Amino acid sequence: MSCKRIGNKDGNGLYEIIIECGYDLSTGKRIRKKKRFSGTRTDAELYEAELKRKYYHKCKNLKVLTLTFKEYSEVFMKNYCIPNVSKVTTRGYKHMISKIIPLIGDIKLRNIDSYMLDKMYIKLRDGSRKKEGLSPKSMIHYYNLLTLMFKQAKKMAIY
């Protein structure tokens, strides 16, 4: 999504146009399409708009649109937690996710709404009949984890 002048060619400006197409789920790296254009700045911007229209639907990965929370949690752990977070925190995240998955794991990421999350928080707070529920401080940890997960999903153009 940039149109940058990189030099001259045949008396016209030479521009490099970069279109962002989301993230590769297996590696976590950004997918970009790069093109060069020779002409005026206005023509380069029009060409950039044309490329955006052309690549918008091609860059959408259909697998991304159908990820369940369980599938996304595996992607989150692999691409975000392991390279960016300490081992102790990663272990805590795995434990919390293991308690969340039975409640919302089979729901597609795009279909999760605040009502479902509220119901999930109530179930986590109250716990089962045999065990005690979670403390308010633990509930905050679960809330912060889910907030982080959804922010990362948004960055990766999954959500």
C-alpha positions in Angstrom: 0.0 0.0 0.0 2.8 2.3 -0.9 3.8 4.1 -4.0 7.4 5.2 -3.7 9.6 6.9 -6.2 12.8 5.0 -6.7 14.5 6.8 -9.6 14.1 7.9 -13.3 13.6 6.0 -16.5 13.3 7.5 -19.9 12.6 11.0 -18.5 9.7 9.7 -16.3 9.7 8.8 -12.7 10.2 5.1 -11.7 7.9 4.0 -8.9 7.8 0.9 -6.8 4.3 -0.1 -5.7 3.8 -2.5 -2.8 0.4 -4.1 -2.1 -0.1 -5.8 1.3 -2.0 -9.1 1.1 -2.1 -10.3 4.7 0.0 -12.9 6.4 1.1 -16.5 5.7 -0.2 -18.6 8.5 2.6 -21.2 8.3 5.4 -18.7 8.7 3.7 -15.6 10.1 5.4 -13.4 7.5 3.6 -10.7 5.5 2.5 -11.5 1.9 3.3 -8.6 -0.5 3.0 -8.0 -4.2 5.6 -5.7 -5.7 5.4 -4.0 -9.1 7.4 -1.2 -10.8 5.8 1.5 -12.8 7.3 4.2 -15.1 5.4 7.4 -15.5 4.0 10.4 -13.6 3.1 10.3 -9.9 -0.6 10.5 -10.7 -0.4 7.6 -13.2 1.5 5.6 -10.6 -1.2 6.2 -8.0 -3.9 5.2 -10.4 -2.0 2.0 -11.2 -1.6 1.3 -7.5 -5.4 1.6 -7.1 -5.9 -0.8 -10.1 -3.5 -3.3 -8.5 -5.3 -3.1 -5.1 -8.6 -4.0 -6.9 -6.9 -6.8 -8.8 -5.1 -8.4 -5.8 -7.8 -7.8 -3.1 -9.7 -11.0 -3.7 -6.7 -13.1 -4.9 -4.9 -12.5 -1.6 -7.7 -13.6 0.6 -6.9 -17.1 1.8 -10.1 -19.1 2.1 -8.6 -21.2 4.9 -8.1 -18.0 6.9 -11.8 -17.2 6.7 -12.8 -20.5 8.1 -10.4 -20.9 11.1 -12.0 -22.0 14.3 -10.7 -20.7 17.6 -8.9 -23.9 18.3 -7.1 -23.8 15.0 -6.2 -20.1 15.5 -4.9 -20.8 19.0 -2.3 -23.2 17.5 -1.3 -20.5 14.9 -1.1 -17.9 17.7 1.1 -20.1 19.9 3.4 -21.0 17.0 3.7 -17.6 15.4 3.4 -15.2 18.3 4.1 -16.8 21.7 7.1 -19.0 20.9 9.2 -16.2 19.3 8.0 -13.2 21.3 7.0 -14.4 24.8 9.0 -16.0 27.7 8.6 -19.8 28.2 6.8 -19.3 31.6 4.2 -17.0 30.0 3.8 -19.3 27.0 3.1 -22.2 29.4 0.5 -20.0 31.2 -1.1 -19.1 27.9 -1.3 -22.8 26.9 -3.0 -23.6 30.2 -5.5 -20.9 29.8 -6.2 -21.8 26.2 -6.8 -25.4 27.2 -9.6 -24.2 29.5 -11.1 -21.9 26.8 -11.1 -24.5 23.9 -13.8 -26.7 25.4 -16.1 -23.6 25.6 -15.5 -21.8 22.3 -12.9 -24.0 20.4 -15.3 -25.2 17.6 -16.7 -21.8 16.8 -15.3 -20.0 13.7 -13.2 -17.0 14.7 -15.3 -14.6 12.7 -18.5 -15.8 14.5 -17.3 -15.2 18.0 -19.1 -12.2 19.5 -19.2 -10.4 22.9 -22.3 -12.4 24.0 -20.4 -15.7 23.5 -17.4 -14.4 25.4 -19.7 -13.2 28.2 -21.1 -16.7 28.5 -17.7 -18.2 28.4 -16.4 -15.8 31.2 -19.4 -16.8 33.4 -18.7 -20.5 32.9 -15.0 -20.0 33.7 -15.8 -17.9 36.7 -18.3 -20.3 38.2 -16.4 -23.4 37.3 -17.9 -26.9 37.6 -19.7 -28.3 40.6 -16.7 -30.3 41.8 -14.1 -27.5 41.4 -14.1 -23.9 42.5 -14.3 -21.1 39.9 -11.6 -18.6 39.0 -10.7 -15.6 41.0 -11.3 -12.0 39.7 -7.5 -11.7 39.1 -7.4 -14.9 37.1 -10.4 -13.7 35.1 -8.4 -10.5 34.2 -5.6 -12.8 32.9 -8.1 -14.7 30.6 -9.5 -11.4 29.4 -6.0 -10.0 28.6 -5.1 -13.2 26.7 -8.2 -13.1 24.6 -7.7 -9.4 23.9 -4.1 -10.1 22.7 -5.2 -13.0 20.6 -7.9 -11.0 18.8 -5.5 -8.1 18.2 -3.0 -10.5 16.6 -5.8 -12.0 14.5 -6.7 -8.6 13.3 -3.1 -7.8 12.5 -2.8 -11.0 10.6 -6.0 -10.2 8.7 -7.7 -13.3 10.0 -10.4 -11.7 12.0 
